[in-house]
């Protein structure tokens, strides 16, 4: 394993001072998988006071000394160094009530969540792997260290972490671990929304997200309760060949692995059951489901503590996920005025995103092909690219006149804003060129 120079320095300092020290956890896992680690954590037999002495000349931050963690900053990068420890009871099902420092690495590794995260490595002694994490890596398997129910009872977020690792690395979940996480999934209600958010978004963006969502929908339903009735739900609609949950999963798989985009597809049809009506032939119809879905998306975003911008973007995409993009005859609508009005309403980024959502949503019905919808997407994107290359006017700031010009022309109060909006619509419809004289002339009319 090739260590960054600062990490080697920290390990060497601890060793030279008479302490054992290892890199541990996720960095070891990723290095063994051939993935460049993002974070390097260190564990050591030195207790916090001894660590402070070893690193007295470096910038340190007392991150959590009572739990044995000191952050050492080297070349402006923080590295967490933690004393070997065993944890006490987890009364709050998140943090240990107490910790006991030990000088035995195996005892420290025994408190960790999964075997693939319970490995340590030292340049002197090599890999320490008392729970066979390396074999589980080779077998593409997520397995709890020790008793699975105990691990999940200590911190229920580990339930979602197991699914996240399985999704990101395309691993299976060992049967006893799988049974325990299913049983204890209701404990996710104890976990703070922001912690769930980070794991859920990574899960949704994993390369095996579809498989995990199909295998564990009832676990996801503990986070978004509206998912539960979607599982196996027959839409009874001739435009859909899959049940509602399978359609949703296929929709997720069909869009790029971007957090808000994947979350949009998770939630886009959650309102269908509430909106359903059935005609005399038994056909299901879902008029207005977009609004119900948007309400569920807003509630979910608040529960996950999404930032304001992400929440509003998510809700906007869910609400408009199936905006009409074709003419009445069914042809691809690449009309200039149509595209300009869509740009005015959504902006370029979200309009392109809605094109992607529409393509995926259509393919996920099972009644069209990927090739056909890819061709339609390509046509829409090409038309949009050609239009934007002209630097067209589709916002008020693009107009060749502003409020001051209209006031100078004699307009007052709310009439100024109304006139600007009318001019913008006239320009987008091609009725008036976006030129100052022509716009002022239109106002005088």
BELHUBEL-V837821 format. One record per pair of residues at least 6 apart in sequence whose C-alpha atoms are under 6 Angstrom apart, sorted by sequence separation. I is the first residue (numbers start at 0). GAP is how many residues later the second one is. D is the distance in whole Angstrom. If there is no record, write none. Layout:
i->(I/I)
gap->(GAP/GAP)
d->(D/D)
This chain:
i->(71/89/111/120/151/165/220/277/325/326/362/425/426/29/62/71/88/89/119/120/220/276/325/362/61/62/70/87/88/119/276/324/70/86/87/108/118/233/275/10/26/60/69/87/118/232/251/275/300/59/69/87/231/232/274/59/68/86/26/59/68/85/251/58/67/85/229/230/250/271/274/358/67/84/229/84/114/23/83/84/115/271/22/23/83/114/270/296/22/21/47/21/270/293/20/85/158/270/20/84/269/19/83/268/293/19/267/293/18/18/114/290/113/114/147/289/113/114/140/112/113/139/140/141/142/148/155/112/140/141/155/142/184/399/399/400/46/166/399/45/42/44/167/169/40/41/42/43/44/163/166/167/209/42/43/166/166/236/235/236/235/333/263/267/343/343/204/263/339/44/200/92/93/92/89/28/25/336/24/336/24/24/23/23/22/21/22/21/21/253/196/250/192/193/250/192/193/250/249/246/240/239/240)
gap->(6/6/6/6/6/6/6/6/6/6/6/6/6/7/7/7/7/7/7/7/7/7/7/7/8/8/8/8/8/8/8/8/9/9/9/9/9/9/9/10/10/10/10/10/10/10/10/10/10/11/11/11/11/11/11/12/12/12/13/13/13/13/13/14/14/14/14/14/14/14/14/14/15/15/15/16/16/17/17/17/17/17/18/18/18/18/18/18/19/20/20/21/21/21/22/22/22/22/23/23/23/24/24/24/24/25/25/25/26/27/28/28/29/29/29/29/30/30/30/31/31/31/31/31/31/31/31/32/32/32/32/34/34/34/35/35/36/36/36/37/38/38/38/38/39/39/39/39/39/39/39/39/39/40/40/41/42/46/47/47/48/49/50/50/50/51/52/54/54/58/58/61/61/62/64/87/91/91/92/92/93/94/95/96/97/98/98/99/100/106/107/109/110/110/110/111/111/113/114/117/124/125/125)
d->(6/4/6/4/6/6/5/5/5/5/6/6/6/6/5/5/5/6/6/6/5/6/5/6/5/6/5/5/6/5/5/6/4/6/6/5/6/5/6/6/5/5/6/5/5/5/5/5/6/6/5/6/5/5/5/4/6/5/6/6/4/6/5/5/5/5/5/5/6/6/5/6/5/5/5/4/6/6/6/5/4/5/6/6/5/4/5/6/4/6/6/5/4/5/6/6/5/4/4/5/5/6/5/6/6/6/6/5/6/6/6/6/5/6/5/5/4/5/5/6/5/5/5/5/5/5/6/6/6/6/6/6/6/6/6/6/5/6/5/6/6/6/4/5/5/5/5/5/6/4/5/6/6/6/6/4/5/5/6/5/5/6/6/5/5/6/5/6/6/5/5/5/5/5/5/6/6/6/4/5/6/6/6/4/6/6/5/5/5/5/5/5/6/5/5/4/6/5/5/5/6/5/5)
